[in-house]
């Protein structure tokens, strides 16, 4: 599914707040004629203002509920569900595909990677008006090569406590597979950030850590020094959410889904 996160208080349902989970669950409950909105499990719980192009979620429902989705039509349930969801969901949420999940599938724990993009305009005029919802305007010119050089020093299996909002009992050990910057054909700086998983605010802090390098105020080695300190540094700015987009969630072959979910649920340490 995809969504424009501008007017949402993030993915996760919160009392009195408009969230992607609440909107989607309500729509599904209506279409599936359930007594209450179903519980959704999502690949990545995006924060308020963060967008998604390819979010993944699963919901457990009885097979007979799935099979009655087409009603009197002869369409397959998946095709009927997409059409009916388009009719009840608001314009800032769209479900692009639906299917019966393979055995062992868990949208969150079966995933092997998540890929995010962060987009910045350092043009003196600011972000293009039609991109103001998904591109951060930055007032100083940035050196994409220096930012990418600094970013690559953070990859690998590490404790990312310096870049994560503290949550009691939650591990901050992650494998950052790819972190790089480039300019696209429109002159925007685009970060590609790929990891097995992310902790709260991690991507936005990783972006904030390399901005001073791009401005020439910090050396390329500075973000790695922050990582080694393993504690939040007040000099690292957590950038605004609107430049961030969840672009892809990757899964293993069907036969490996259950094993991957068991592995992901285990508490991670740097030694294992």
ZIVENFEN-V157346 format. One record per backbone hydrogen bond with DSSP energy under -0.5 kcal/mol. NH is the residue of the N-H (numbers start at 0). CO is the residue of the C=O. If there is no record, write none. Layout:
BEGIN
NH CO
NH CO
END
This chain:
BEGIN
1 93
2 51
3 91
4 2
6 3
7 4
8 17
10 45
16 13
18 16
19 9
20 10
22 18
23 19
24 20
25 21
26 22
27 23
28 24
29 25
30 26
31 27
32 29
33 28
37 24
40 57
42 55
45 43
48 4
48 7
49 46
50 243
51 2
52 245
53 245
54 0
57 40
59 38
60 58
64 61
65 61
66 62
67 63
68 65
70 67
72 69
79 75
80 76
81 77
82 78
83 79
84 80
85 81
86 82
87 83
87 84
88 84
92 89
93 1
95 93
104 101
109 105
110 107
111 249
112 249
113 194
114 247
115 113
115 192
116 244
117 190
118 242
119 188
120 135
121 119
125 122
130 127
131 128
133 130
134 130
135 118
137 120
142 213
143 141
146 142
147 143
148 144
149 145
150 146
151 147
152 148
152 149
153 150
154 151
155 175
157 155
157 173
159 157
159 171
162 159
163 160
164 199
169 166
173 157
173 171
175 155
175 173
176 174
176 193
177 193
179 191
181 189
183 187
186 183
188 119
189 181
190 117
191 179
192 115
192 190
193 177
193 191
194 113
195 174
201 198
204 200
205 201
206 202
207 203
208 204
209 205
209 206
210 206
211 207
213 209
214 210
215 211
215 212
216 211
217 211
221 218
224 220
225 221
226 222
227 223
228 224
229 225
229 226
230 225
232 161
235 232
236 207
236 234
238 203
238 236
242 239
243 240
244 116
245 50
246 114
246 244
247 114
249 112
251 109
255 252
256 253
259 255
260 256
261 257
262 258
263 259
264 260
265 261
265 262
271 268
END
